[in-house]
């Protein structure tokens, strides 16, 4: 972890690239907090421009549309109500008022959220509330409604419930940071009373990480895949030497630690994270525990791509990445062997390779603290990814049997659909805008609420695309948003597509339906733009390829009457 002084220095550095604007509003001193966030963001490659509002000016800054914060126009507002300040408020109340303190604070927070939405339109990062050991009645305070510990725990519950229905509000789990560090490391009474700082300088980098993890997820910097070693990583021992009866897995001794580690991995998979295997082993031997060991938690059905051979792991990881068609920087490689970790770091610097503890009992806690898999969205469809990638592996094997790509594409028996946005699809559409980086022409991120507003706004025409073939259903794979510039012109605000359906004619299918939509609406011209990012270079020439004319650098135009529909091997449904 970085020190606060390292973050302070990083915060002053100038960065190139797209600027992200955020503001910090708090009921306590936030200067050092803001400095740590800005520095951590820049350490992670996020060009953060942070406005730090004056002490305890939340209401004044939010209620006035002409305030400094509103004029600054942040994309994100970090709203920090320190528990210590709330405790001071609590102590000034009588017993009757203390009974409803959590509800009172929750009403205040909801009011702030409403003001931010109305006057700024920013997304909100809301830390939860750390605990203060206020036990005037000893441990019995946990049962007494008028105690602070009871109210602060109630407040955290109310906060979680409220955020479920406020999609513009994103949680920052400050309480977990306090639990992991311990109160004595997290809080210094002398520092609070002398400088009104509610977090120690040693704790600030961890707090900043919690905030920046959310900002990175919002920017599409999401880890999507775990690449797993097997021997002494997923189980104890070496399956090739020790056999089924000799490996450590189950509820006894070290085996319990490996089982819990697998349970956590299984949970990641259920939340949409891709699990893959990269092992130096004979494939049949490596698969045996997954197939036959009764105490294994993970099964072959949980693994999207299984690679076991005697080639070097860097080569095999590239093979996995090519199959999945995701960015290498969205992958995390877990291996107990320092040699293999160092090799992969040197050969593939983009991949995340954590330095696992020597003791397997510490794997789980260490990785949970790393928090690689922070996300800002979840839909049930994510849980189907394993099946989809397993099917993709089968497609890749089938492709090798055909002499021409056309023959292969015909054999897939593909069928696609293009439809205007529907409420049942809003969550998935928003998720794609947040997660898609490579095939994304402008890389504009939208929340579910924003997608709903676009769908209902006559200023826009919208399309989502689905694709299926004989191996399975890819689901919703592409999104197009067209903005009406005039009665004759449409602008391609958003065009993004899942990379797992590249080079199958889906690009052509999308443009065919895009042009058809324009024609039906009486529009004569499609305007488009490519906004370069470090990750979307693969689509820099897509508009030229599809028949658009470049009018200025990275700006394009297409006369719809001149467009000749492109031939594809995708049968249109609906």
C-alpha positions as CSV (number, residue, x, y, z in Angstrom):
1,X,0.0,0.0,0.0
2,X,1.1,3.5,-0.8
3,X,2.0,5.9,2.1
4,X,0.1,9.1,2.5
5,X,3.2,11.1,1.6
6,X,3.4,9.2,-1.7
7,X,-0.2,10.0,-2.4
8,X,0.3,13.6,-1.5
9,X,3.1,13.9,-4.0
10,X,1.1,12.0,-6.7
11,X,-1.8,14.3,-6.3
12,X,0.3,17.3,-7.6
13,X,1.3,15.5,-10.7
14,X,-0.1,16.6,-14.1
15,X,-1.6,13.8,-16.2
16,X,-2.7,13.5,-19.8
17,X,-5.8,11.8,-20.9
18,X,-9.5,12.3,-20.2
19,X,-10.2,14.3,-17.1
20,X,-12.6,13.0,-14.5
21,X,-14.2,15.7,-12.3
22,X,-15.3,14.9,-8.7
23,X,-16.1,16.9,-5.6
24,X,-15.8,16.1,-1.9
25,X,-18.4,17.4,0.5
26,X,-18.1,16.7,4.2
27,X,-19.1,17.6,7.7
28,X,-15.5,17.4,8.8
29,X,-12.0,18.4,7.6
30,X,-11.5,16.7,4.2
31,X,-8.4,18.3,2.8
32,X,-6.1,15.3,3.5
33,X,-8.9,12.9,2.5
34,X,-9.2,14.6,-0.8
35,X,-5.5,14.7,-1.4
36,X,-5.2,11.0,-0.7
37,X,-8.1,10.2,-3.2
38,X,-6.6,12.4,-5.9
39,X,-3.1,10.8,-5.4
40,X,-4.4,7.3,-5.4
41,X,-6.5,7.9,-8.5
42,X,-3.4,9.2,-10.4
43,X,-1.4,6.3,-9.2
44,X,-4.0,4.1,-10.9
45,X,-3.9,6.1,-14.1
46,X,-7.2,8.0,-13.5
47,X,-6.8,11.7,-14.3
48,X,-8.9,13.0,-11.4
49,X,-9.7,16.7,-11.0
50,X,-11.0,17.0,-7.4
51,X,-12.8,19.9,-5.9
52,X,-12.6,20.0,-2.1
53,X,-15.5,22.0,-0.6
54,X,-15.2,24.1,2.5
55,X,-15.7,22.4,5.9
56,X,-19.3,21.7,6.8
57,X,-20.8,23.5,3.8
58,X,-22.8,20.6,2.3
59,X,-26.3,22.2,2.4
60,X,-25.0,25.6,1.3
61,X,-23.1,24.2,-1.6
62,X,-25.9,21.9,-2.8
63,X,-29.0,24.1,-2.4
64,X,-27.5,27.0,-4.6
65,X,-27.2,26.1,-8.3
66,X,-24.7,29.0,-8.6
67,X,-22.4,27.6,-5.8
68,X,-18.7,26.8,-6.4
69,X,-19.5,23.0,-6.5
70,X,-22.4,23.4,-8.9
71,X,-20.3,25.6,-11.1
72,X,-17.5,23.2,-11.1
73,X,-19.9,20.5,-12.5
74,X,-18.5,17.3,-11.1
75,X,-19.4,14.0,-12.6
76,X,-19.2,12.4,-9.1
77,X,-19.8,13.8,-5.6
78,X,-18.2,12.0,-2.6
79,X,-20.5,12.7,0.4
80,X,-18.7,12.2,3.7
81,X,-20.6,12.5,7.0
82,X,-18.1,11.5,9.7
83,X,-19.4,9.3,12.5
84,X,-17.5,11.5,15.1
85,X,-19.4,14.6,14.1
86,X,-22.7,12.7,14.2
87,X,-21.8,11.5,17.7
88,X,-21.5,15.1,18.8
89,X,-24.9,15.8,17.4
90,X,-26.3,12.7,19.1
91,X,-25.0,13.7,22.6
92,X,-26.8,17.1,22.3
93,X,-30.2,15.4,22.0
94,X,-32.5,14.3,24.7
95,X,-33.5,10.6,25.1
96,X,-36.7,10.9,23.1
97,X,-34.8,12.5,20.1
98,X,-32.0,9.9,20.3
99,X,-34.5,7.2,19.6
100,X,-35.0,8.5,16.1
101,X,-31.5,9.7,15.3
102,X,-30.8,7.1,12.5
103,X,-34.0,8.1,10.7
104,X,-33.1,11.8,11.1
105,X,-29.7,11.3,9.5
106,X,-31.1,9.1,6.8
107,X,-33.6,11.8,5.9
108,X,-30.8,14.3,5.7
109,X,-28.8,12.1,3.4
110,X,-31.8,11.6,1.1
111,X,-32.2,15.3,1.0
112,X,-28.6,15.8,0.0
113,X,-29.0,13.1,-2.7
114,X,-32.1,14.9,-4.1
115,X,-30.2,18.2,-4.2
116,X,-27.2,16.6,-6.0
117,X,-29.5,15.0,-8.6
118,X,-31.4,18.2,-9.2
119,X,-28.7,20.8,-9.2
120,X,-25.6,18.9,-10.4
121,X,-26.8,15.6,-12.0
122,X,-23.7,13.8,-10.6
123,X,-23.4,10.3,-9.4
124,X,-22.9,10.0,-5.7
125,X,-20.4,8.0,-3.8
126,X,-21.7,7.4,-0.3
127,X,-19.4,6.0,2.4
128,X,-21.2,4.1,5.2
129,X,-20.6,4.9,8.9
130,X,-17.8,3.6,11.0
131,X,-18.6,2.6,14.6
132,X,-17.6,4.4,17.8
133,X,-17.4,2.4,21.0
134,X,-20.1,4.2,22.9
135,X,-21.1,1.9,25.6
136,X,-22.5,3.9,28.5
137,X,-24.4,0.8,29.4
138,X,-21.6,-1.6,28.5
139,X,-22.4,-4.3,26.0
140,X,-26.1,-4.0,26.9
141,X,-26.0,-0.8,24.8
142,X,-26.4,-3.0,21.7
143,X,-30.0,-3.6,22.9
144,X,-30.9,-0.1,23.8
145,X,-32.5,2.0,21.1
146,X,-31.3,5.3,22.6
147,X,-27.6,4.3,22.5
148,X,-25.4,5.6,19.7
149,X,-24.0,2.2,18.8
150,X,-27.6,1.0,18.2
151,X,-28.4,4.0,16.1
152,X,-25.3,3.9,14.0
153,X,-25.9,0.3,13.2
154,X,-29.5,1.1,12.3
155,X,-28.3,3.9,10.2
156,X,-26.0,1.6,8.2
157,X,-28.9,-0.7,7.6
158,X,-31.2,2.1,6.5
159,X,-28.4,3.4,4.2
160,X,-28.1,0.0,2.5
161,X,-31.8,-0.2,2.0
162,X,-32.1,3.3,0.6
163,X,-29.3,2.8,-1.9
164,X,-31.0,-0.2,-3.3
165,X,-33.6,2.1,-4.9
166,X,-31.4,5.0,-5.6
167,X,-29.4,3.9,-8.6
168,X,-27.4,7.2,-8.7
169,X,-25.9,6.4,-5.3
170,X,-22.9,4.0,-5.0
171,X,-21.6,2.6,-1.7
172,X,-18.1,3.0,-0.3
173,X,-17.6,0.5,2.4
174,X,-15.7,2.6,5.0
175,X,-16.8,0.3,7.8
176,X,-14.9,-2.6,6.3
177,X,-11.7,-0.5,6.2
178,X,-12.1,0.2,9.9
179,X,-12.7,-3.4,10.7
180,X,-9.7,-4.6,8.8
181,X,-7.3,-2.0,10.3
182,X,-8.8,-1.8,13.8
183,X,-10.1,1.3,15.5
184,X,-6.7,2.2,17.1
185,X,-5.0,2.4,13.7
186,X,-8.0,4.0,12.0
187,X,-8.7,6.7,14.5
188,X,-6.6,9.0,16.6
189,X,-8.5,11.1,19.2
190,X,-5.7,13.6,19.5
191,X,-5.7,14.1,15.7
192,X,-9.5,14.6,15.8
193,X,-9.6,17.1,18.6
194,X,-6.6,19.1,17.3
195,X,-7.3,19.0,13.6
196,X,-10.8,17.6,13.2
197,X,-9.5,14.7,11.2
198,X,-11.6,11.6,11.6
199,X,-9.1,9.2,9.9
200,X,-5.4,8.7,10.7
201,X,-2.7,9.4,8.0
202,X,-1.9,5.7,8.0
203,X,-5.5,4.8,7.3
204,X,-6.1,7.5,4.6
205,X,-4.5,5.4,1.8
206,X,-6.8,2.5,2.5
207,X,-9.8,4.9,2.6
208,X,-8.7,6.5,-0.6
209,X,-8.4,3.0,-2.2
210,X,-12.0,2.2,-1.3
211,X,-13.2,5.4,-3.0
212,X,-11.0,5.0,-6.1
213,X,-12.0,1.4,-6.6
214,X,-15.5,2.6,-7.2
215,X,-14.4,5.4,-9.5
216,X,-12.3,2.9,-11.5
217,X,-15.3,0.6,-11.8
218,X,-17.4,3.5,-13.0
219,X,-14.7,4.2,-15.6
220,X,-14.9,0.6,-16.9
221,X,-11.6,-0.4,-15.2
222,X,-13.1,-3.7,-14.0
223,X,-11.4,-7.0,-13.4
224,X,-13.4,-9.6,-15.2
225,X,-11.4,-12.8,-15.1
226,X,-9.4,-15.0,-12.6
227,X,-6.7,-17.3,-14.1
228,X,-6.1,-20.1,-11.6
229,X,-3.1,-22.3,-10.9
230,X,-4.1,-25.7,-9.4
231,X,-1.5,-27.4,-7.3
232,X,-1.0,-25.6,-3.9
233,X,-3.3,-22.8,-5.1
234,X,-6.7,-24.4,-5.5
235,X,-5.9,-27.4,-3.4
236,X,-2.9,-28.5,-1.2
237,X,-0.4,-30.8,-2.7
238,X,0.4,-31.9,-6.3
239,X,-2.3,-34.0,-8.0
240,X,0.2,-35.7,-10.3
241,X,2.4,-36.9,-7.4
242,X,0.0,-37.2,-4.5
243,X,-3.1,-38.5,-6.3
244,X,-6.7,-37.9,-5.4
245,X,-6.3,-39.2,-1.9
246,X,-3.2,-37.1,-1.2
247,X,-4.3,-33.6,-2.0
248,X,-5.6,-31.3,0.7
249,X,-9.2,-30.2,0.3
250,X,-12.2,-30.5,2.6
251,X,-13.0,-29.5,6.2
252,X,-9.8,-30.7,7.9
253,X,-6.6,-28.7,8.5
254,X,-5.2,-26.8,5.6
255,X,-7.8,-28.4,3.4
256,X,-10.5,-26.2,5.0
257,X,-8.6,-23.1,3.9
258,X,-8.5,-24.3,0.3
259,X,-12.2,-25.2,0.4
260,X,-13.2,-21.7,1.7
261,X,-11.0,-20.2,-1.0
262,X,-12.9,-22.2,-3.6
263,X,-16.2,-21.1,-2.1
264,X,-15.2,-17.5,-2.6
265,X,-14.2,-18.2,-6.2
266,X,-17.6,-19.8,-6.7
267,X,-19.3,-16.7,-5.4
268,X,-17.2,-14.5,-7.8
269,X,-18.3,-16.8,-10.7
270,X,-22.0,-16.4,-9.6
271,X,-21.5,-12.6,-9.8
272,X,-20.2,-12.8,-13.4
273,X,-16.5,-13.1,-12.9
274,X,-14.9,-15.5,-15.4
275,X,-13.0,-18.4,-13.8
276,X,-10.2,-20.1,-15.9
277,X,-7.5,-22.6,-15.3
278,X,-3.8,-22.4,-16.4
279,X,-1.9,-25.4,-15.0
280,X,1.4,-27.1,-15.9
281,X,-0.1,-30.6,-15.9
282,X,-1.5,-33.4,-17.9
283,X,-5.0,-32.3,-18.8
284,X,-6.7,-35.5,-17.7
285,X,-4.8,-35.5,-14.4
286,X,-5.6,-31.8,-13.8
287,X,-9.3,-32.3,-14.4
288,X,-9.6,-35.4,-12.2
289,X,-10.4,-33.5,-8.9
290,X,-13.0,-31.4,-10.6
291,X,-14.7,-34.5,-11.9
292,X,-14.3,-37.0,-9.0
293,X,-13.2,-35.5,-5.7
294,X,-16.3,-35.4,-3.6
295,X,-15.1,-32.4,-1.5
296,X,-14.2,-30.1,-4.4
297,X,-16.4,-27.0,-4.4
298,X,-15.5,-25.9,-7.9
299,X,-16.5,-28.2,-10.8
300,X,-15.6,-28.2,-14.5
301,X,-19.0,-26.5,-15.1
302,X,-17.6,-23.5,-13.2
303,X,-14.5,-23.1,-15.4
304,X,-14.9,-21.2,-18.7
305,X,-11.5,-22.1,-20.2
306,X,-9.4,-25.0,-18.9
307,X,-5.8,-25.1,-20.1
308,X,-3.5,-27.7,-18.7
309,X,-0.2,-28.6,-20.6
310,X,3.5,-28.2,-20.2
311,X,3.9,-24.9,-22.0
312,X,5.0,-21.8,-20.2
313,X,2.1,-20.0,-18.4
314,X,2.5,-16.7,-20.2
315,X,1.8,-18.4,-23.5
316,X,-1.2,-20.2,-22.1
317,X,-2.6,-17.1,-20.5
318,X,-2.4,-15.4,-23.9
319,X,-4.4,-18.3,-25.3
320,X,-7.0,-17.9,-22.6
321,X,-7.2,-14.1,-23.3
322,X,-7.7,-14.7,-27.0
323,X,-10.5,-17.2,-26.4
324,X,-12.3,-14.8,-24.0
325,X,-11.5,-11.7,-26.1
326,X,-11.1,-9.4,-23.1
327,X,-8.4,-7.0,-22.2
328,X,-5.3,-8.5,-20.5
329,X,-5.6,-5.7,-17.8
330,X,-9.0,-7.1,-16.8
331,X,-7.4,-10.4,-15.7
332,X,-6.0,-11.5,-12.4
333,X,-3.5,-14.4,-12.2
334,X,-3.3,-16.5,-9.0
335,X,-0.3,-18.8,-8.5
336,X,1.5,-20.0,-5.4
337,X,4.8,-20.2,-7.2
338,X,7.0,-17.1,-7.1
339,X,8.8,-18.2,-10.3
340,X,5.6,-18.4,-12.3
341,X,4.3,-15.1,-10.9
342,X,7.5,-13.3,-11.8
343,X,7.5,-14.8,-15.3
344,X,4.0,-13.7,-16.0
345,X,4.6,-10.2,-14.7
346,X,7.6,-9.8,-17.0
347,X,6.0,-11.4,-20.1
348,X,2.6,-9.8,-19.6
349,X,2.9,-6.5,-17.7
350,X,-0.7,-5.6,-18.1
351,X,-2.1,-8.5,-16.1
352,X,-2.6,-8.2,-12.3
353,X,-0.4,-10.7,-10.4
354,X,-0.8,-10.4,-6.7
355,X,1.9,-11.6,-4.4
356,X,0.0,-14.3,-2.6
357,X,1.0,-15.1,1.0
358,X,3.1,-18.2,1.7
359,X,0.5,-19.6,4.0
360,X,-2.6,-20.8,2.0
361,X,-4.7,-20.0,5.1
362,X,-4.1,-16.3,4.3
363,X,-5.1,-16.4,0.6
364,X,-8.7,-15.6,1.1
365,X,-8.3,-12.7,3.5
366,X,-5.5,-11.2,1.4
367,X,-7.5,-11.3,-1.8
368,X,-10.6,-9.9,-0.2
369,X,-8.6,-6.9,1.0
370,X,-7.2,-6.4,-2.5
371,X,-10.8,-5.9,-3.7
372,X,-10.0,-6.6,-7.3
373,X,-13.6,-7.3,-8.4
374,X,-15.3,-4.1,-7.4
375,X,-18.3,-3.3,-9.7
376,X,-21.0,-0.8,-10.0
377,X,-23.7,-3.0,-11.5
378,X,-25.0,-6.5,-11.4
379,X,-27.7,-8.3,-13.5
380,X,-28.6,-11.9,-13.4
381,X,-27.4,-12.4,-17.0
382,X,-23.8,-12.0,-15.8
383,X,-24.1,-15.4,-14.1
384,X,-24.5,-17.1,-17.5
385,X,-21.1,-16.0,-18.7
386,X,-19.4,-19.3,-17.8
387,X,-21.7,-21.2,-20.1
388,X,-21.3,-18.6,-22.9
389,X,-17.5,-18.8,-22.7
390,X,-17.5,-22.6,-22.6
391,X,-19.6,-22.5,-25.8
392,X,-17.1,-20.0,-27.3
393,X,-14.3,-22.5,-26.6
394,X,-16.2,-25.1,-28.6
395,X,-16.7,-22.5,-31.4
396,X,-13.0,-21.9,-31.6
397,X,-12.3,-25.6,-31.9
398,X,-14.9,-25.9,-34.6
399,X,-13.4,-23.0,-36.6
400,X,-10.2,-24.9,-37.0
401,X,-12.0,-27.6,-38.9
402,X,-13.1,-25.3,-41.7
403,X,-11.0,-24.1,-44.6
404,X,-12.8,-20.8,-45.0
405,X,-14.3,-18.3,-42.6
406,X,-17.5,-18.1,-44.6
407,X,-18.1,-21.8,-44.3
408,X,-17.5,-21.6,-40.6
409,X,-19.9,-18.7,-40.1
410,X,-22.6,-20.5,-42.1
411,X,-22.2,-23.5,-39.9
412,X,-22.9,-21.5,-36.8
413,X,-26.6,-21.0,-37.8
414,X,-26.6,-17.5,-36.3
415,X,-29.8,-15.5,-35.6
416,X,-29.9,-11.9,-34.4
417,X,-32.5,-9.3,-33.3
418,X,-32.5,-5.5,-33.1
419,X,-35.1,-3.8,-31.0
420,X,-35.6,-0.4,-29.3
421,X,-34.7,-0.3,-25.6
422,X,-37.1,-2.0,-23.3
423,X,-37.4,-1.6,-19.5
424,X,-36.6,-5.2,-18.9
425,X,-33.2,-4.6,-20.7
426,X,-32.2,-1.3,-19.0
427,X,-30.0,-2.9,-16.4
428,X,-28.1,-5.0,-18.9
429,X,-27.7,-2.1,-21.4
430,X,-26.3,0.2,-18.6
431,X,-24.0,-2.6,-17.6
432,X,-22.6,-2.9,-21.1
433,X,-21.9,0.8,-21.3
434,X,-20.0,0.6,-18.0
435,X,-18.0,-2.5,-18.8
436,X,-17.3,-2.3,-22.6
437,X,-13.9,-0.8,-23.4
438,X,-12.5,-2.3,-26.6
439,X,-15.4,-2.1,-29.0
440,X,-16.7,1.2,-27.8
441,X,-16.6,4.1,-30.3
442,X,-17.1,7.0,-27.7
443,X,-16.9,5.2,-24.4
444,X,-19.7,7.1,-22.7
445,X,-20.9,5.5,-19.5
446,X,-24.6,5.5,-18.6
447,X,-26.5,4.5,-15.4
448,X,-29.7,2.5,-15.6
449,X,-31.7,5.7,-14.8
450,X,-29.9,7.5,-17.6
451,X,-30.7,4.7,-20.0
452,X,-34.4,4.9,-18.9
453,X,-34.4,8.6,-19.6
454,X,-32.8,8.2,-23.0
455,X,-35.3,5.4,-24.0
456,X,-38.2,7.7,-23.1
457,X,-36.8,10.8,-24.7
458,X,-38.1,11.6,-28.3
459,X,-34.7,13.1,-29.0
460,X,-33.2,9.6,-29.3
461,X,-33.6,6.5,-31.3
462,X,-32.3,3.4,-29.6
463,X,-31.4,-0.2,-30.5
464,X,-30.1,-3.2,-28.6
465,X,-28.9,-6.3,-30.4
466,X,-29.0,-10.0,-29.4
467,X,-27.3,-13.0,-31.0
468,X,-27.6,-16.7,-30.7
469,X,-26.2,-19.7,-32.6
470,X,-26.2,-23.5,-32.5
471,X,-23.9,-23.5,-29.4
472,X,-26.0,-21.2,-27.3
473,X,-27.4,-17.8,-26.7
474,X,-25.0,-14.8,-26.4
475,X,-27.8,-12.6,-25.0
476,X,-27.6,-8.9,-25.4
477,X,-24.3,-8.1,-27.1
478,X,-24.5,-4.6,-28.6
479,X,-26.0,-1.2,-28.0
480,X,-26.7,1.8,-30.3
481,X,-28.0,5.2,-29.3
482,X,-28.8,7.7,-32.1
483,X,-29.4,11.4,-31.2
484,X,-31.6,13.5,-33.4
485,X,-29.6,16.6,-34.5
486,X,-32.2,17.8,-36.9
487,X,-35.1,16.5,-39.0
488,X,-32.5,15.1,-41.4
489,X,-29.5,14.2,-39.3
490,X,-28.8,11.5,-36.7
491,X,-25.7,11.3,-34.5
492,X,-24.3,8.0,-33.3
493,X,-24.0,8.9,-29.6
494,X,-23.1,5.3,-28.6
495,X,-22.1,2.2,-30.5
496,X,-20.6,-0.6,-28.4
497,X,-20.4,-4.3,-28.7
498,X,-19.3,-7.3,-26.7
499,X,-15.9,-8.5,-28.0
500,X,-17.0,-12.1,-27.7
501,X,-19.0,-11.8,-31.0
502,X,-16.3,-10.0,-33.1
503,X,-15.7,-11.0,-36.7
504,X,-19.0,-12.9,-37.1
505,X,-20.8,-10.3,-39.2
506,X,-22.3,-8.6,-36.1
507,X,-20.7,-5.3,-37.0
508,X,-22.3,-5.3,-40.4
509,X,-25.6,-6.5,-39.0
510,X,-25.6,-3.6,-36.5
511,X,-24.9,-1.0,-39.2
512,X,-27.6,-2.5,-41.5
513,X,-30.2,-2.1,-38.8
514,X,-28.8,1.4,-37.8
515,X,-29.3,2.6,-41.4
516,X,-32.7,1.0,-41.7
517,X,-33.8,2.8,-38.5
518,X,-32.6,6.1,-40.0
519,X,-34.4,5.5,-43.2
520,X,-37.7,4.6,-41.5
521,X,-37.4,7.8,-39.5
522,X,-37.0,9.9,-42.6
523,X,-33.4,10.8,-41.9
524,X,-30.9,11.3,-44.7
525,X,-27.6,11.5,-42.9
526,X,-25.8,9.6,-40.1
527,X,-23.1,11.5,-38.3
528,X,-20.6,9.7,-36.2
529,X,-17.5,10.2,-34.1
530,X,-14.6,8.1,-32.8
531,X,-13.2,9.2,-29.4
532,X,-9.8,7.4,-28.9
533,X,-9.0,5.8,-25.6
534,X,-6.1,3.6,-24.5
535,X,-8.3,0.5,-25.1
536,X,-10.5,1.1,-28.1
537,X,-7.9,1.3,-30.9
538,X,-9.3,-1.8,-32.5
539,X,-12.4,0.3,-33.7
540,X,-10.5,3.3,-35.0
541,X,-11.3,2.5,-38.6
542,X,-14.7,0.8,-38.2
543,X,-16.7,3.7,-39.7
544,X,-14.5,3.8,-42.8
545,X,-14.8,0.0,-43.1
546,X,-18.6,0.4,-42.9
547,X,-18.7,3.0,-45.7
548,X,-18.7,6.2,-43.7
549,X,-16.7,9.2,-45.1
550,X,-14.3,10.9,-42.8
551,X,-15.2,14.6,-42.8
552,X,-12.7,15.7,-40.1
553,X,-10.2,13.8,-37.9
554,X,-12.2,11.0,-36.2
555,X,-15.6,12.5,-37.5
556,X,-17.6,10.7,-40.1
557,X,-20.8,11.0,-42.2
558,X,-22.9,8.6,-44.2
559,X,-25.7,9.3,-46.7
560,X,-28.2,6.6,-45.9
561,X,-29.7,6.5,-49.5
562,X,-26.2,5.6,-50.7
563,X,-25.7,2.7,-48.3
564,X,-25.8,-0.8,-49.7
565,X,-26.8,-3.3,-47.1
566,X,-24.0,-5.7,-46.3
567,X,-24.3,-9.4,-46.6
568,X,-24.1,-11.3,-43.3
569,X,-24.7,-14.9,-42.2
570,X,-27.0,-13.8,-39.4
571,X,-30.7,-14.5,-39.8
572,X,-32.8,-11.6,-38.5
573,X,-35.5,-12.6,-35.9
574,X,-38.6,-10.7,-34.9
